[in-house]
């Protein structure tokens, strides 16, 4: 699947969102080893430093953890993954409502359209 990164927002944040999505959707399961920073950077066509920054952010929010010489792994904390999934769903719903409002569609109509 293509990464589809754009210049409207920081690239590393888009990478974080993409990997978050891959984790919550089950592409990467709890305990799975992630590809190396270099492999991910090649796949996303970004500088390895940008990918490293994204991976560091994923560690900060608790979705991945590092094992010094073994690489990065998806957290085994399913509650953390569920929490991130709910946050992502909420952001998506808010974005949908914002776009509907921009088109002049009120919340009730937007809900009916769903």
C-alpha positions as CSV (number, residue, x, y, z in Angstrom):
1,X,0.0,0.0,0.0
2,X,1.3,3.4,-1.0
3,X,2.2,5.8,1.8
4,X,0.6,8.9,0.1
5,X,2.5,11.5,2.2
6,X,1.7,15.2,1.4
7,X,3.5,18.4,2.2
8,X,0.6,20.0,4.0
9,X,1.5,18.5,7.4
10,X,4.8,17.3,9.0
11,X,5.9,14.1,7.3
12,X,6.9,12.4,10.5
13,X,3.3,12.9,11.9
14,X,1.8,11.3,8.8
15,X,4.2,8.4,9.3
16,X,3.2,8.0,12.9
17,X,-0.5,8.0,11.9
18,X,0.2,5.4,9.2
19,X,2.0,3.1,11.5
20,X,-0.6,3.6,14.2
21,X,-3.2,2.6,11.6
22,X,-1.2,-0.5,10.6
23,X,-1.1,-1.5,14.3
24,X,-4.7,-0.9,15.2
25,X,-5.9,-2.6,12.0
26,X,-3.9,-5.7,12.7
27,X,-1.3,-5.5,10.0
28,X,1.2,-5.5,12.9
29,X,0.1,-7.7,15.8
30,X,1.0,-7.2,19.4
31,X,4.6,-8.4,19.9
32,X,5.5,-8.3,16.1
33,X,8.8,-6.9,15.2
34,X,8.6,-3.8,13.0
35,X,10.8,-3.5,9.9
36,X,14.0,-1.5,10.5
37,X,14.0,2.3,10.3
38,X,15.9,2.0,7.0
39,X,13.5,-0.5,5.5
40,X,10.5,1.6,6.5
41,X,12.2,4.8,5.2
42,X,12.8,3.1,1.8
43,X,9.2,1.9,1.7
44,X,7.9,5.4,2.5
45,X,10.5,7.1,0.3
46,X,11.6,9.4,3.2
47,X,14.9,10.2,4.9
48,X,15.8,7.7,7.6
49,X,16.1,10.5,10.1
50,X,12.4,11.4,9.5
51,X,11.5,7.8,10.0
52,X,13.6,7.6,13.2
53,X,11.7,10.6,14.5
54,X,8.4,8.9,13.8
55,X,9.5,5.7,15.5
56,X,10.7,7.7,18.5
57,X,7.2,9.3,18.7
58,X,5.6,5.8,18.5
59,X,7.7,4.7,21.4
60,X,6.8,7.9,23.4
61,X,3.1,7.1,23.0
62,X,3.6,3.5,24.0
63,X,2.7,1.7,20.8
64,X,6.1,0.3,20.2
65,X,9.2,-0.4,22.3
66,X,12.8,-0.9,21.5
67,X,15.1,-3.8,22.4
68,X,18.6,-2.5,22.0
69,X,20.0,-4.7,19.4
70,X,16.9,-6.5,18.3
71,X,14.9,-3.6,16.9
72,X,11.4,-2.3,17.6
73,X,8.3,-4.3,18.5
74,X,4.6,-3.6,18.8
75,X,3.4,-3.3,22.3
76,X,1.7,-6.3,23.8
77,X,-0.6,-4.0,25.8
78,X,-3.9,-4.6,24.0
79,X,-5.5,-1.9,26.2
80,X,-3.1,0.7,24.8
81,X,-3.8,-0.4,21.2
82,X,-7.5,-0.2,21.9
83,X,-7.1,3.3,23.4
84,X,-5.2,4.5,20.3
85,X,-7.9,2.9,18.1
86,X,-10.6,4.8,19.9
87,X,-8.6,8.1,19.7
88,X,-8.1,7.5,15.9
89,X,-11.8,6.8,15.5
90,X,-12.7,10.0,17.4
91,X,-10.4,12.1,15.3
92,X,-11.9,10.6,12.1
93,X,-15.4,11.3,13.3
94,X,-14.5,14.9,14.2
95,X,-12.9,15.4,10.8
96,X,-16.0,14.1,9.1
97,X,-18.2,16.5,11.1
98,X,-15.9,19.4,10.4
99,X,-16.0,18.7,6.6
100,X,-19.8,18.4,6.7
101,X,-20.0,21.7,8.5
102,X,-17.8,23.3,5.9
103,X,-20.3,22.1,3.2
104,X,-23.2,23.6,5.2
105,X,-24.5,20.3,6.5
106,X,-25.5,20.4,10.2
107,X,-24.7,17.6,12.6
108,X,-28.1,15.9,12.4
109,X,-28.0,15.7,8.6
110,X,-24.4,14.5,8.7
111,X,-25.4,11.7,11.1
112,X,-28.3,10.7,8.8
113,X,-25.9,10.6,5.9
114,X,-23.8,8.0,7.7
